[in-house]
Structure formats: C-alpha cells, structure tokens
Amino acid sequence: MSEYLPTIGIECHVQLKTKTKLFAAVGNDARVAPPNTLVSHICLGMPGALPVLNKRAVELAAKAAFALKTKPQKFSKFDRKHYFYPDLPKGYQISQFNHPVVIGGEVDIVVDGQKKKIGVTRAHLEEDAGKNTHPAGKEYSLVDLNRAGTPLLEIVSEPDMHTAAEARAYVSELYLLMKYADVTEGDLYHGNMRFDVNISGSKDPNKLGNRSEIKNLNSFKAVEKAVEYEIKRQTEQLEKGKEIKQETRGWDDAKQKTFAQRTKEEAHDYRYFPDPDIPPVQLDDAFIEKAKVEMPESMPDDWRDKLSKLQLEQAAIETLITANAELEQFSYLECVEAKMDNPDEAKFLVNWYVNMLIPLAREEKFTLYEPHLSLASTIYDLVKANKLSSTNAKALYADLLSLDVGSWPEIVEKYAEDKGYIQNSDEGEIEAIVQQVLDANESAANDVKNGEMKAIGFLVGQVMKASQGKANPAMAQKIIKEKLGV
C-alpha cells in the first residue's frame, strides 16, 4: 500500500433547466441546433451589449441549495472572470466569485456499505462558454457559440474523497439530487452535467500536494476511471521523487489515460472584479420559501427509506431510483408507493420493473406509456391467483407490450386464456396427469422414493409437457410428493 494519500475534490457544472440563457433571451437547448444559430449580440460579446439576469436560473439555483441540504444566500453578486479563449468572445466570463448564491451543503454517499458525508464548499451561478471543435486532419478549429451564455450552477465539493469509488458515488448521487430537484435535464451525453476532478497526493494527511485537474468528464464511469489512472500516475511519480506539476489534464477515453493540456491557473490569474452591468442579487424570505415549497416531497434518500421496508436488494432499490430520474415519462416509484399497503405486491412490482420494464425502456425497445406500469399489477393478480406461472407471466407481458396500448384487450385474463397462458390449477385434472406420468416413468418415481429429490424436477417437467404447459407446477410437485410419500 502506498504511503501517499490521494485527495479528491470535484467541481460539477450543472446546466440549469431554463428556456433561455442566463443573460440573453435566446434558446437554451443546443443539443440538436445547427452551430451558431442560438446566439444574440450578448452571446457574441458585441460592444455595448447589456446582459439581463434570468430570474428562473436563480429560482433553480435556490432549489439546488435545498437539494444540497442548505439554503440559498440572500445576497450574491456577479463578477467578471477574465481569460482569453476563442469560444469566449467577450474575453471574460460572468460568474460569481466571493459572494456565491449557495454556501455550504453536503452530499451523502455509500461505498462498500459505509455511509460518508461529502461536504460542499459552495455553488455559484455562471455562464457557459462556447465550444471549440478540431476537425481530424485539419489545420484549423471551429467555434460554435450556441452554448455561450448557457446558465450553469457550478457545485464545488470539499476535498473529502480519497478513492475512485467515492468519487463515482459522489457524482452519481449529485446527479440524482439535481434530477429529483428538477433543476436540470441531466443529459450527460450532451454535457448537461460535466465534472472537473482535482486530485493530489501527499504523505501528510493534513497537507495537500500539487494537484492535477481533469476537465470535462461527462459520465460516472469516466470519473471513476480517470481518478484511478491519475492516482496511479501521481503515486508513481512521487515515489520516484518527482514533483507533480499543477496542471489541467484531459481524459482519453479510448486509451483510458489522462494527458497534459496546460498549466493550472490560480484565482488571481483571472483578475476578478464585480460586473458593473449586473446589480447584486438580493433574495427575500418569500422567494426562498417559494423555492422550498417547489421541492419534491421525496428525494432519493426518502425513497431509499420507503423501499427498504420491502426488504429488497439494495441494487434493485438503486436501479429503481436511478431509472426514475433517467426515464422521465412517469414515476415507477409512485406506482410502487401506491401499493405499499400490500408489501407483497409492491415488492413484485419493483422486481418486475427492474428486471423487465426498465431494461426494455433503456434499450428503447418500445414506447413507454403509463398503462405499462399498471399492467404489472394485473399480472400480479393473475400470478397470485395461481392462474399464471412466472414463465407465462413474462411471455404474456411481452405479448402485450408488443401491441399498441389502444389495442390492448379490455380483459387481460381472457386474452391470456385465448393465448394459452392461463395455467390449470384444477387439482383433480392435475392429479390424473401426475398419475399417468408416474406410471410411465417408474424409474424416476423410484429415484424420488429413494431420496433422489432432483428427479422431481424431471417428473414435473413431464407433467408440464403432458398438459401442454398449462398445469400449475407447484401443485404438480405437491401431488407428486404426496403420491410418492416423500
């Protein structure tokens, strides 16, 4: 084990769910827009252009504060952060420096069954820059300013993480908090949440070493793998007696390694000063209370507490909570909660959604509709009444999902019966079939009598074959045991 302790802090840029940009009345969703079509004189940094603050962005930042277990600051202000880059026409970025909209907060994570609190230093509003693209094999770059001015909330963690697993758990939970608070679309593929990871190694746990910052990671896996690689790289350098350069690094996902980009700037390099065009933001109690009231009744930890009462596997709980954030057409969780007075049915629904519906939805196998969720309750009723085996239940469900919702039969049970899915639970009929099977398979029957219980599976299979799959297998097994005296 290395004597160097890695320390990790993460800055997350959350694109806020507003219709327009932070300071300009231009569309905020650049995911499919042609380059340089969502721009105005403000985005282009034209001389004399005056920014106007988007109130909705401040409202969403206030909600994010409550999601982080704190509250928004009543006083905040905007500053100019100066640097020169082609995708920043003004030559400065409007951000918040010494008076951010959020101070403090925390994110609770669980790693290897152990809970840990990750502190939040601050969260500040700022505008995004544009985007540079570098065509392969060309000697030029292109600039797209569609993202210039997009409202971001930059959430800065305390340096409380020390492993790649903790870093991944933190960004995963932060994603859930921002999605459940409904402050962002959370489209990671299009950069709605981007992570800058700072890593340093030191022998002294009370003193941080020189840090590297890995920029613009947009997946939980990339965060984890980049941290793993960078810890290994820095540790090897330090053990050889080499100094770690304070620099910005990129992540090559294909090679699974970081690479140097430029030396790291300090705050004084940006020459911050208050933006003279934007007055300070002062929130009153009514504004803050409104943001608090808009928060959802249940956040991820609340749902974990509710679902834990069903004695589910933790992995199933996490899958359901995450899917509820990713697949926004409707709420899996609310459907389960509505059945909590019948824990057996609620647990059935969770397992059904996790193992069947959610995988299909993620693969976009079909278009989801609200009735797909309620259908699972209908299937449960048939299974509970011993009319459907687990195998036939899945086949029936798949059949119905392949149909348009409007063409679903009014009576699912009749449809199942017509398709041959309803199992026979008539004890007299099954007993007659069992007897035929035992008479035709004396050797297997004797094996069971002699304690070879695996042979029961064979006999039940023969009963199912003889009944064309319609016999209730549990009842068939019970009758076999009774007849053979085991």
N, C-alpha and C positions, 0 to 999 in steps of 0.2 A: 504494500500500500504506500502511495506517495506521501511525503511529508508536506507537500504543498496543498493547501486547502483552496479549492475553487470557489469563487463567489460570483453569483449571477444576479443581475438586475435587468428588468425588461421594460422597454418603452413600447406601448401599443398605440397605434394610430387608428382610431375608430371613426369611420366615415358616418356622419350623422344622417338620419333618415329625413331629410328635408326635401321639399320640392325644388328649391332654388339654392344657389350658392351662398356662402357666408356673408358676402358683401355686395353681391350683384344679383339682379333679377333674371338669372339665366338658369336653365335646367341643370339639375344636379346629378342626373343619372347618365354617365358617359359610357356605360358598358357596351352598347352597340352603336353609338353615334359615330358617324364619319369624323375623321380628325379635323379639329379646329372649326367645328360647327356650333359648339356650345360656348361661345365666347362673346364678350362685350368690350367696350372701351376700358372697363375696370379690369377685366381679366388680362387685357393686353398691356396694361400699365401706361395708358395714354396720358400725356401731361394734362394736369388739371382734373383728372378723373377722381370723383369723391366716393368712397365706399359708404354703404349704409348697412348697419348690422342687422342680420336676420334674427328676429325675435324667437322663431321656432328653434333655432340652434341652441339658444340659451335655455329654452324650456327643456330640451332633450338633455343638455348637459346637467341640468338640475336633477332630472330623473336618474341619470347615470350616477350622480352623487349618492342618491338613496340606495341604489343597487350596490354601491361600494360601502354601505353601512356608515355613511356620513351624511352631511347636508351641504348644499351649495353655499358659497360665501356671499354675503350681502353686497360686498364691494369687490369688484375686479376691474381690470383695465387692460387695454391692448397696447402692444409695443411693436416697434419695427426691429426685425432681426435681419441684419444686413449680410448678404453674401452674393457672389456673382455666379450665376449658372444659366445656361441657355434657356432652361424651362421656367425662369423666373424673370419676366420682362421688367418688373419694377426695380429689380436689384435689391429688394428686401421682401421678407415675408411678414405678414401681420400675424402676430402670435401674442401670447401672454407670458410675461417674464416673472416679475416679483409679486404680482397680485393675480394669481390664477383663480378660476371660478370654483375649483374644488381643492381643498387642502385636507390631507389625511384620508383614512379609509383602510379597508382590509379585504382580502380575498381568502376564503378558507379552502384548503385543498386536502386531499387524502392520497398518500403514497404508501404502498405496501401496508395498508390498513391503519396507518398512523395519520392523525389529523395534524395540520400545521397551518398557522396563520401567516399570510404573506402581507406585509404592510404596503400601503400605497402612500407615496410621498405627496403626490399632487396630480391633478388632471387639469389641463388648460386647453382652451379653445384656440384654434389657429386655422389658417387657410392652407390648403394643399398647394404644391407646385404643379407644373405641367409634367409631361412625360417625354423623355428622350428615347428614341429608338435608333438602333445601329444596324442597318441592313447588312447581312452577311456578305463579305467580299467587296463592300463599297468603301470609298474613302470619305464618306460624309455621314452625318447623323441627321435625323429628322426630329422636329419638335411638334408635339400635339398639346395644345393648351386647353383641351376640354376639361381636364381635371383642375386646372389653375383656379383657385378660389373655392374649391370644394370644402365644406365645413368638416373639420376634424376635431375630435377630442383626444388629445394625447395623454394617456394614462401612464404615469411613471411609478414603477414599483420601488420599494426599498430593496437593497441588496441582501435579501433574506433567503435566497435559494442557493443550494450548493451541489445539486445533481441535475443531470439531464431529465430525469423522471420528474423532479419537482418543477422544472421549467415547463415541461409539457403539461403537467397537471394545472399549473397556474394559467397558461394561455387558454387551455380548454375550458376552465371554469370561468375565466373572464369573458370568453365568447358567450357562454350560456347566460351570464349575468346581463350582458348588453342586449342579447336577443330577447330574453324574457322581459326586460325593462322596455323593450320595443324602441330602442334609440337608434338602431342600425339595421340595415338589410342583412348584414353579416355575410355577404357573398365573398368568401375567401378567395375564390378563383379570380375574381375581378378586383381584389385588393381592398375590399370594404373594411377589412381589419388587417393591418400589417404590423409585424413585430421587429423591433430593433433590440438585439440581445447583447448586453455588456457582460464580459467575462474577464476575471482576473484571478491570478493565483498568488498565494503568499504563505510563508511559513508561520507568520504571526496572524492568528485569527482576529486580532484587534486592528490590523492594518491591511488595507487593500493594496494589491500590487498594481502595476500598469495594466490598463485594460484594453481589450480589443472590442470594437462594436461591430457586430454582424448585422447588416442593414437589410430591410425589406423582405423578411421571411413571411410567407403567406399561408403556411399550413402548420398544424401542430407537429406533424412528423418532421418537417424541416427544422423546426425549433429544436426538437429533441436531438436529431442527428447532428445539427450544426454545433450544438453545445457539447455533445460527446466528442466530436472531432476537435473542437477548439480547446477543450480541457486537455485532451491528449497532446495536442501540438504545443500548448504553452508549458505543460508539465515537462515534456521532453526538452524544450529549450531551457527552462530554468534549471533542470538537473544537469545540463551541460555547462551551466554558469553563464548562459547568455541572457541578455536583457530583453524583455518583451517591449516591442515598440507600441506606443499608444497610437492606434490607427483604426481606420474604418476598413472593414473587410466585407467581401461579398460571399455568397454561398453558391457553389456549383453543384446543383442537384444531381447532374449526370455523374460527376466524379465523386460526389459525397465528400467534398472538402471545401474549406474556406480559402479565399485568396485576397491578397492585399489590394486595396483600392487607393487610399490616400491617408495622409497623417490626420489624426483626430484633432478637431478644433476645440478650443476651450470657449466658455461663455463670453469672455472679453473679446474674443476674435470677431464676434458678431455685432459689436457696437450697438447694443440695445439702447433704445430710448423711447419714451411714450409716443404713441402715434397721435399726431396733432389733429387728425381728421375724425377721430372716433372718441366721443366722450366716454368717461368711465361708466361702467355698468353698475347700477345700484338696484338690488332686488329687495322688494318689501316682503313682509310676512305673508301677505295674500298670495303673491307669486310663488313663494316657496311652498306654501300649503297646497296650492293647486297642483304643483308637480308631484307632491307626496300622494295626493288623492288619486292621481292618474296611474300610480304604480299598481301592478297586478296584485291580486290578493295573495297569490302563492308564487314564490321564487323557487329556484332549483332546490335549495335545502329544505324548503317547506314540503315540496313534493317527495323528496327522499324520506322525510319523516313519515308522511302519509303511506307511501308504498312499502316502507319497512314493516308495517303492521301486517302485511300479507305474507311475510316470511319468504320473500323472493330472493333469488340470487342477486347479488349486488350488480353483476354485469347486466342483468335484464333491466334493472332499475335505471342504470346509466344509459342503456340503449334507448329506453322509452323517453327519458328526459331529453336526451340529445335529439332524437328524431322529432320530438315535439317542437324543437327550435328550428331544425332544418326543413321539415316538411310542414309548411305553414297553412295548408288548406283547411285544416281543422285540428282539434285537440284530442289526441289519444288519451291524454291524462284526464281530461274532463269526463270522457266516456268511462274510464276505469273508476273515477271517483264516484260517479253516479251509481255504481254497483257495489260500493264499499260495504253496504249493509248486508251483502251476501259475499263474504270473502272468497268463497269457492269460485263463484262466477267471476269476480274481479281478478282473481289470480289466473283463471282460464283466459280472460281477455288479454291480460299482459303477455302471457306466453304466446297467444295467438298472434297478437300484433308484432311481437318481437321476432318470432320465428317464421312468420308468413307474410304479413301485410307490409311491414316496414322494409324487408329486403326487396320485395317486388316494387315498392314505391321508389326506393333508391335507385333501382335499376331502370326505372321508368318503363316498366313492363305494361302498364295500363294507366289510364287517367283515374285519379282518386276522386271519390265522391263520399260525402257524409254517410250514405247508406252502407258503404263497405264496412264501417265500424259497427253499426247496429246489427248488421248481418251476423257478426261473430256471436252476438247474444242469442240469436235464433239458432245458430249451430250448437251453442252450448246447451240450450233447452233440449234439443234432439239427442245430444250425446248423453245428457243427464238422464233422459228417459229411456236409455238403452236402445234407442232407435237407430243410432249411427255409431259405427266403430270409429276409432281415431283415424284409421286409414281412409275410410269412406267420407269422413267429415272433411278431410283435406281435399279429396277428389271433388266433392260437391262444391266446396268453396271455390276451388279453381274453376270449375264449370261456370258458376255464377259470375265470377269476376271477368270471365271472358265475354260475357254478354253486356250490352248496354244496360245501364241502370233502368231505363224506361221499359226495357223488355223483360225485366225480372218477373217471374211468375208471382202472383199475389200470394199463393200458398206455397212456401218453400218446401214444406214436408211432402206435398203431393208431387212436386217436381222431383224431389229426391226419390220418391217411391216409383215414379214412372221411369226414372233412370236406373233403378235397381240398386240404389244406395241404402235404402232402409233395411236394417238387419232384422232377422226373425228372432224374437225373444219368447216365442211360444214354447214353453218347457216340454210339452208333450211331443211336439214335432221334432224338437232338437234331440230329445231322448231317443226317439225312433232312429234318427240318423246316427247317433252315437252308437247304438247297438249294432247297426249294420257295419259301422267302421270297426268296432271291436271284433265282430265275427270274422271280418275279412283280414284282420291284422293281429292274429293271435300272438305272434312272436313279440310285437311291440307291446301288446297288453301284458304279457308275462314279464317283460322287462320292467314295466311300471310296478307290477306287483312285487318284484324282487328289489325294488328301491331305485331303479334306474329312472329317475324323475325326468331326465332330458327327453325321454321317449314320449312324454305327454305332449310336448310341442309338435311332434310328428303326428300324433293322433288328432290333435286339434286342427292341424293343417288338413288332414284328410276329411274332417267334418266340414271345414270351410269349403273344401273342394266339392264335396258331395252336395252341399247346399248352395253351390254357385256363389259363395262369398257372403251369403245372407244370414248365416247363423251368428248369434251372439257368441263370440269366442270365450268370453268369461263364463257364460252359462254352460257352454260346451265343456270347458275344462272342469267345472264343478261337477257336472253329471258324470264325466269320465272317472273322476276320483271316487265318487260315491259308488259307482258300479264295480270299480276295482278294489274298493275297500282301502284306499290309501288317504 
